[in-house]
Amino acid sequence: MFFIAGLSMADLEIYFKELVDGKRRGLADRLLLAFLTALSFFYALIMRLRSAIYASGIFPVRRLARPVISVGNIAVGGTGKTPTVAALARYFMARGKRVVVLSRGYGGTLAGKICIVSDGKKLLATAAEAGDEPYLLAASIPGLMVMVGADRYRAGSVAQERLNPDIFILDDGFQHLRLHRDLNVLLLDCKKPFSNGRTFPAGMLREPEAAVKRADLVIFTRCTDGNQQQVAQAIHKPFCRAVHALSGIVPLPDGPVQPFTGLAGMSVMAFAGIADPAAFFDALEGEGVQLVTTLAFADHIHYGEEEIAALCRLKDASRSACMITTGKDAVKLAPYLDRLGPVYAAVLEVRFLDKGVLEGSLEKLL
């Protein structure tokens, strides 16, 4: 605890996760966790009160003129929201629907402002302006319309006027209670649905477990054959299971999707600025990629001279032939590709194991 001031943001994220998971057992660590637990009690109380006020109608809930699907979670960190939003968008677009994704635009310089990232025909904002996740969705799905804005109702109203959508997908919207949603989808990690059961700052939960009651449908992500017991015990809601898997690589700045076998025999360096970089590195090795070194950055990292220099130094020191990163990171690297050398982006896809439950909920909106 006494050396926290000297840690990088990525190191702080790792330390915090280890602390709340009980992996840090020193006296100073236990004292810090006890203090955070006391704060967590008051935070949870505030979140319960906030939810109750919206449910009672004291705070108004605004309604858009088209159906709204909210995709979100109650745990801090990656549960696969972006690939799930992408899958739902493709589902409706395949049925001829005009889809607008509403995002807060976290990490972008336009955060707080209303901006059209894509009108379905061309990109109108950069990744730095819109944030990595909205830009990734807009750039990777032809025809998808994407808006960013802290006030999703106002952003949706602008989209309704200018883009004429048939349906809205509210990205990371489970806590955005001021906007009415016609289908409230909650994502939970299949292995650890509620982390350590505590809310922030003593745990990874954005709000208490009781918030699951607001969900219309739960999607358990990162499921495997070995963790179905958690699925059965965690909730009493309609649910489906999903598997997130890497399906290939794309050479930057652009190119066709290639199989991982294209990296066979090459020494590869991996890096990522996401919520769970270790899981990404493990997934690459599971695909047979020979990683000689890895570098984890803080989630939503802004790549600048310091980060690029660190990548170049590590690549030279490890004698890596190429680099591989996530799609979320890749959209922020365009100005630096000449310095980095060969870089690939891994393609992450979601596959739903209980399609009937999910599609039944989606078809009701059509």
N, C-alpha and C positions, 0 to 999 in steps of 0.2 A: 504494500500500500504506500510505503514511503517513497517509492520510485515512480509513481504514476505520472508525475509531472514530466518525466523524461521520455515517456513512451510516445510512439507515433499513434495516429488515430486507429490504424489497423491493429496495432498491438493492444490498444485500449479496448477495442471491440472483442478481441480474443480473451483478454483478461476478464472482462465483464461476463462473457459467456461461461468461462470456466468458474468464475465466482458463483454465479447463480445456479450452475449445475452441480455445485458441491465439490469441484475438483481442486479448489484452493482451500486448504485446511489450516493455514497458519493462524496464529493468534490475531494478528492485525487483520487478516482476511475475514475471520469470523466476527470480529468487532465491526468491521465495515458492513458486512452482510446484515448484522443485527440492526444497525442504524438504518440501512436501506429498507429493511422489512417494516420498520416503524413508519417510514415515509410511504411505503407501498400501501399500508392500511388506509391512509388518508387519500391517496390517489384513487384507490378502488372505490372509496366512498363517493368521491367527486364524480367518477364515471357512472356509478349507479344512479346518482342523483340526476345527472345530465340525461341519461336514458329515460328515467321516469318522467322528467319534465317534458321531453318531446312526446312521450307516449300519452301524456295527459292532455296535450294540446296547448299547453301554456306557451311553448315555443312553436311557431308555425312551421308546418311541413309543406313545402311548395311542390306542385305537380306540373310536369311537362306534358305537352300535348301528344306525345308518343310514348309507347311502353319503354320502361327503363329496367335494365338488368344490372344489378350491382354485383361486382365480384370483389371480395375482400377477405381479410383474415382478422383474427384477434391476437395473433402472435407477431412480435417484432421479427423481421427477417424474412428470408425467402421461403415461400410456400408454393411458388410456381404461378403467381398471378398473371405475369405477362404471357406465357405460353397458353394459359387457360383463356385469357381474354382473346388472344389470337385465334384459338380454336373456335370459340363462340362466334367471333366475327365472321370467320370463314363459313361456319354453319349457316348463318343467316344470309350471307352474300351469295352462297350457292343456291339459295332459294329466291334470288332476285331482289333481296331487300337492300335498301340503302342504310348503311350502318355508320353511326358516329360514336367514337370512343371519347368519353369525357374523362380527362385526367387532371390532377392537380398540377402536374408539371414539376414534380419535386426535383431539385437540383439544377433546374434551368434558370437562366438569367431573367426569364420572363415570368417566373413564379409569382403568382398573385395577380397577374394581368391575364386578360382574355385574348387568346390568339388561336388562329387556325393554323395547325401544323401541316395538315394536308386536306385539300378539298376533294380528294378522290382522283384528281387528275395530275397534280404536281405538288411537290413539297414546298411549303411556304415559310418554313423555319428550320434552323439548324438544330443539331443535337444539343449544342451549348445553350441555345435559347429555350428550347422546349423541354429539355431533360432527356436522359438516355432512353427511358422506357417508352414514352410517347413517340419519340422519333423512330425507335426501332420498329414499333408497330406500324407507323405510317410508311416507313421505307420498305418493309418486308412484305406488306400485303397490298398488292395493287388494287386500287379502287376504294380502299378504306379511308374514311374521313376521320380526322383526329382533331380534337379541340383541347386546349389546356386553359385552366382558370381555377383559382382557389374557390370561387363561388360557382359550383357546378350547375346550379339552377340558371344563373345569368349566362354562363357559357352555353348551356343547352338551349336557352332562349335565342341566343345569337345564332347557334347552329340551326335551329328550327327555321329561322327567318332566311338565312343565307344558303343553307345546304339541303334543306327539305328532306331530312332522314325519315326512315320508317321505324327505326328502333335505335335506342341509345344503350351503350354499355358503359356503366360507371366503373372505371378502373380504380381499385383500392378504395372502395366506397362504403365499407361496412360501418365505419364510424361517422360517415357524412350524413347524419340523421336529418338534416334540414331539407333533403330532397327525397320525395316519395319514390319508391321503387316497386315495380310490379312483380319482380322476382329477386329475392335476396339470397345470393349464393355465398356461402361461407367456405373458405378453404382451410383445412386442418392437415397438418403433417401427420401421416399415418403412424409414424414411429413414436412421435411425442406430440400428441394433439394440443396439450396445454402446458408444454414445457415443464417447469417445476411447480406449476399451479399458482404462482404468485404474479401479481401485476407489477409493472414497472414502478420503481427502479430496483426491486428485489427479484424480479423475474422478467420473463420475455413477453408477458401478456399486456396488450394495450388496454384491456378491460377485463373484468371478472368472467369466469367461465359461464355464469348465468346468461351472458349476452348471446349464447348460442340459441336461446329461445327466439330471438328475432329472425333467425335464418329460416328460409323456406326450403332450402336444399343445402346439404353439406357435401362437399367433394373432398374426399380424403386423398391427398397427393402423396407421391413417392411410396406407393404401396408395393409390397412384395408378398410372395406366398407365405412368408414366415411371420407376418404381423397382422393377420386378420383378427386376432383376438381383441386388439385395441379398437378396431373398427366396431365390433359388436358391442363393446362395453362403454364406449365413450359418449354416445348420444342416443336420443330417442327422436330422430328426425329422418325424413327421407334422405338417402345418401347414395352416392356412387363412388367408386374407387378410380383412381387415375395413376398412371405410370408416366413419369417424366424420364425421357431417355435421349441421349445424344444420337443423332441420326446421320451425321456426316460433318464435313468441313467445307468452308468456302474460302478461297484465297482472296485476300484483300488487295486492292480496293473493291473488286467485284469479280465474279466468276461463277461457274456452275458448282453445284454441290458435288463433292467428291467423297468416296468412302475413306474411312480411316486407314485402310490398307495402303493408301498413297504415302503415308508417313512411315511405312515399315522400314526398319533399319536406320532411321534418322534419329539423331539426338535432338530432343525437343524441349524447349523451355515453355512453361505455362505460367500465365499470370491472370489475375482477375480482381476486380473491385466490386464484389457482390456480397450479399449477406452471409453466404456460406461458401467461401472459396475452397475449403478443404474437400467438400462434397464434389465440387467441380473437378478438382484434381484427381480424386478417386475415380470418378466416372471416366475420365480420359484414360487412366491406366486400365480400367475395366474394358476399354475398347482396344487395348493392346498398344496404346501410345507409350513410347519409351521416354519418360520424363527424366531429364538429368537434373533439373532444378525448377523451383516454383517461386513465385513472388505474389503475396497477397496484399492488396491495398484495401483501404476503407471502402465501404459500400458507397456507390454513387461518386466515386473519386473524379475530380476534375484533372485531366491529364495536362500537365504543364512541363516546363523544362526540368524541374526536379525529378518528376516521375519518369520521364523519358530517359534522362541521364542514368537513373538507377537501372532501368531496363537494359540499356546498352552495356552498362558495366557488367551486369550479371550475365548477359548473353556472352560477352567476350570471355569472362572468367570461366564460364561453364563450357565454352566452345560449342554452344548449341547451333545447330544448322538452321533452325527456324523457331518461330514462336507461335503459340496458340492461345486464344483467349475466348471470352464469351461474346455473344452478339451484342450484349448491352455495353461492353467495353469497346467493341470494335467500331461502333458508330462515332466514337470520340477520337479516333486515332488518325483520321485522314491527313491532318497537317504534318504528321510525323512518320509516315510510312517509309519515306526515302531513307530515313536514318535507322529505322528498325530492321530493315531487310524483310525477308519473307515472313509474313504473318498470316495466320489462318484464324477464322472465326468458327467455333463449334456451333452446330445447329441443334437447338434444343426443341423437342416436340413433346406433346402430351398425347397419351392414348387412354381413352376412357374404357374401363372394364365393365361397367354396367350402363351401357348406352341407353337402354330402355327407360331407366329412371330419369336420366338427364334429358333425353329427347322428349319424353312425355311432358316435362316441365316447360321446355322451350316451345313445343308445338302449341301449347295453350296461348302463348303470346302472339302466334301467327293467325 
